[in-house]
Amino acid sequence: MADVAIHLYDMSDVGFAKLYKQNPPSPDRLPTGAVGAYATSTAAQIVGAIRKVADGDRIKVMRIVAHGNSGTFYFPHLRNYDSCSQTYGDIPKDKLWAPLARLELHGCGLASETSVLRPGADPASVSLADIIPGTFTGDADGYGLWLLRRIASLFNVPTTAAVNAQAVGMSGWGYEGRTVTVQPNGKFLLQDENTRTWDFAAQERSAEAYKNRIIQGYVYRGQYDAAVRQFRDLIRVFPNTKTAAWAQNNLTVAAMKKIDDAAMRPD
């Protein structure tokens, strides 16, 4: 019995249907299968398809992608707190989860307490001008937290969703910005990009941003010893990133001077 990942797609959306056919690989480097669901699919059909794709293996990561907003997820039978189907509870009952498994919900602003779309915007056809920041204060009556607690309880596994608008593509299934992870018992954790250790894309973005701050704040000011110390800290915080590997190969004052000289900045 192996650990696998499963991606679930809302096939009623043309973009998600195309993504389903391409099925981006799992960032956890797990064997990954895909399940497509339509608005007319029953929860029992979806759970049955999950069982079939898992094929006797244990699910370590399940990702579901659909449009969303504050406390609203446009995936069949998970739309809001009241419409979440009890049938999804068959997944933990059938012991399909692997140890330390997680559920990721990839939709815009699911964890937000307020809408991430301007009034009148169509969630199925959103432009950049329609997007506004989400909010999360930990309000127990927040729509996002209500939905996440309901889903985490049903699936009986830690469940993560984003506070702000998101994009999912062939580059992977990483989150942008803050996320909220809710345990089956209702406890939650608000996380920034650099604290999601399993989100490799977010780790890379954060490490690259840290690198740029070090170069701008120390290297370009001739503070080479301090820059080396900062890069050691980057390696400690983001040990498994490409940026950390680059930093490891440049941990000398001479390397810092070369970076500074290569910038060719005017005096």
C-alpha positions in Angstrom: 0.0 0.0 0.0 1.5 3.3 -1.1 0.7 7.0 -0.4 -0.9 8.9 -3.3 -2.3 12.3 -4.1 -5.7 13.0 -5.7 -6.8 16.1 -7.6 -10.5 16.9 -7.8 -11.8 19.3 -10.5 -15.0 21.2 -11.1 -15.5 20.1 -14.6 -18.3 22.6 -15.2 -15.6 25.2 -15.7 -13.8 25.1 -19.1 -10.5 26.2 -17.5 -10.6 23.5 -14.8 -11.7 20.9 -17.4 -8.6 21.7 -19.4 -6.5 21.5 -16.3 -8.0 18.1 -15.5 -6.7 16.7 -18.8 -3.2 18.0 -18.1 -3.3 17.2 -14.3 -0.3 19.0 -12.9 2.0 16.8 -10.8 1.8 16.8 -7.0 4.3 19.1 -5.3 4.8 16.3 -2.8 6.2 14.1 -5.6 3.4 11.6 -5.0 1.7 9.4 -7.7 -1.2 11.6 -8.5 -4.7 10.8 -10.0 -7.5 13.0 -11.1 -11.2 13.1 -10.5 -13.6 15.3 -12.5 -17.0 16.2 -11.0 -19.9 18.1 -12.5 -22.8 20.0 -10.9 -25.0 17.0 -11.6 -22.6 14.6 -9.9 -23.8 13.1 -6.6 -21.6 13.1 -3.6 -21.7 9.3 -3.7 -20.5 9.3 -7.3 -17.6 11.6 -6.4 -16.6 9.5 -3.4 -16.8 6.4 -5.5 -14.5 7.9 -8.1 -12.0 8.8 -5.4 -12.0 5.2 -4.2 -11.5 4.0 -7.7 -8.5 6.4 -8.4 -6.9 5.6 -5.0 -7.2 1.9 -6.0 -6.4 0.5 -2.5 -3.7 3.1 -1.7 -3.8 5.7 1.0 -4.5 9.3 0.2 -1.8 11.6 1.6 -2.9 14.8 -0.2 -6.2 15.7 -1.7 -6.6 18.9 -3.6 -10.0 20.3 -4.8 -10.1 23.2 -7.2 -13.2 25.2 -8.0 -14.3 28.8 -7.9 -15.1 30.3 -4.6 -15.5 33.3 -2.3 -16.0 33.9 1.4 -17.5 30.7 2.9 -18.6 29.6 -0.6 -17.0 26.8 -2.6 -18.5 26.0 -6.0 -17.7 22.3 -5.9 -20.6 19.8 -5.8 -22.0 19.3 -2.4 -19.5 21.6 -0.7 -21.0 24.9 -1.7 -21.6 26.3 1.8 -21.9 25.2 5.4 -25.5 24.0 5.1 -25.0 22.1 1.8 -21.9 20.1 2.7 -22.8 16.4 2.1 -22.4 13.9 4.9 -21.4 11.4 2.2 -17.9 12.9 2.2 -17.6 11.4 5.7 -17.3 8.0 4.0 -13.7 8.8 3.1 -12.4 8.7 6.7 -14.8 5.9 7.6 -13.3 3.8 4.8 -9.8 4.6 6.2 -8.7 6.1 2.9 -6.4 8.7 4.5 -2.7 8.2 5.1 -1.1 9.3 8.3 -0.5 13.1 8.4 -2.8 13.5 5.4 -4.2 16.9 4.4 -7.0 18.4 2.3 -6.3 21.5 0.3 -9.2 23.6 -1.1 -8.1 25.8 -4.0 -10.6 28.5 -4.6 -10.6 32.3 -4.2 -11.1 33.6 -0.7 -12.7 30.6 0.9 -11.2 31.4 4.3 -12.1 35.1 4.1 -14.7 36.7 6.4 -15.6 39.1 3.6 -16.0 38.9 -0.1 -12.9 39.0 -2.2 -14.9 40.2 -5.2 -16.3 43.6 -5.9 -20.2 43.8 -5.7 -21.7 42.5 -8.9 -18.7 40.5 -10.1 -19.3 37.0 -11.6 -17.2 34.4 -9.7 -17.1 32.3 -12.8 -15.6 35.1 -14.9 -13.4 37.3 -12.8 -11.0 40.0 -14.0 -8.2 41.5 -11.9 -10.3 44.6 -11.5 -13.0 42.5 -9.7 -10.6 41.3 -7.0 -10.3 42.9 -3.6 -8.3 41.7 -0.5 -9.9 39.2 1.8 -9.9 39.4 5.6 -9.4 37.0 8.5 -9.5 37.9 12.2 -10.4 34.6 13.6 -14.0 35.5 14.2 -15.8 32.4 15.2 -18.8 33.5 13.2 -16.8 34.3 10.0 -18.2 32.7 6.9 -14.9 31.2 5.9 -14.1 29.6 9.2 -17.6 28.2 9.4 -17.1 26.5 6.0 -13.6 25.2 6.8 -14.7 23.8 10.1 -17.6 22.0 8.5 -15.4 20.4 5.7 -12.6 19.5 8.1 -15.0 17.8 10.4 -16.6 15.8 7.5 -13.4 14.7 5.9 -11.7 14.3 9.3 -8.4 15.7 8.1 -6.6 19.1 8.4 -8.1 21.4 5.8 -6.4 24.4 4.2 -7.9 27.3 2.2 -6.7 30.8 1.2 -7.8 34.2 2.5 -7.3 36.0 -0.8 -7.9 35.3 -4.5 -5.9 32.5 -6.1 -4.8 31.1 -9.4 -4.2 27.4 -10.2 -2.2 26.3 -13.3 0.3 24.0 -14.7 3.0 25.5 -12.5 1.4 23.7 -9.6 -1.1 23.9 -6.7 0.7 26.4 -4.4 -1.2 29.0 -2.4 -0.7 32.8 -2.8 -0.6 34.8 0.4 -2.1 33.8 3.8 -4.0 30.6 4.4 -6.0 29.1 7.2 -5.7 25.5 8.2 -8.5 24.0 10.3 -8.2 20.8 12.3 -11.1 18.3 12.5 -11.7 19.5 16.1 -12.2 23.1 14.9 -8.9 24.6 16.0 -7.3 26.7 13.3 -3.9 28.3 12.3 -3.4 31.4 10.2 -0.2 31.0 8.1 1.9 33.2 5.9 3.8 31.8 2.9 7.0 31.1 4.7 5.3 29.0 7.4 3.7 26.5 5.0 6.6 24.0 4.9 4.7 21.7 2.5 3.9 24.5 0.0 7.1 24.4 -2.1 6.0 27.1 -4.5 5.3 29.5 -1.6 8.6 28.6 0.0 10.5 29.4 -3.2 8.7 32.8 -3.5 9.5 33.7 0.1 13.1 32.6 -0.2 13.6 34.6 -3.4 12.1 37.7 -1.8 14.4 37.2 1.2 17.4 36.9 -1.1 16.4 40.1 -2.9 16.1 42.0 0.4 19.5 40.8 1.5 21.1 41.9 -1.8 19.4 45.3 -1.7 19.8 46.0 2.0 23.3 44.6 2.6 25.3 43.6 -0.6 24.6 46.8 -2.5 25.6 48.8 0.6 28.9 47.0 0.9 28.0 45.3 4.1 29.3 41.9 2.9 29.9 40.2 6.3 26.3 41.1 7.3 25.0 39.8 4.0 26.8 36.4 4.6 25.2 36.1 8.0 21.8 36.9 6.5 22.2 34.3 3.8 23.0 31.7 6.5 19.7 32.6 8.1 17.9 32.2 4.7 19.4 28.7 4.4 18.2 27.9 7.9 14.6 29.1 7.3 14.2 27.8 3.7 16.6 24.8 3.6 15.0 22.9 0.7 14.7 25.7 -1.8 16.7 26.5 -4.9 17.5 29.9 -3.4 19.0 28.2 -0.4 21.2 26.1 -2.6 22.4 29.2 -4.4 23.1 30.9 -1.1 25.1 27.9 0.1 27.4 28.2 -2.9 27.9 32.0 -2.3 28.6 32.2 1.4 31.8 34.2 1.2 32.6 37.9 1.2 34.3 37.5 -2.2 31.0 36.2 -3.6 29.1 39.1 -2.2 31.6 41.5 -3.8 31.1 39.8 -7.1 27.3 40.2 -6.8 27.9 43.9 -6.0 30.3 44.4 -8.9 28.0 42.6 -11.4 25.2 45.0 -10.6 27.1 47.8 -12.4 25.1 50.5 -10.6 26.0 54.1 -11.1 27.6 56.0 -8.2 
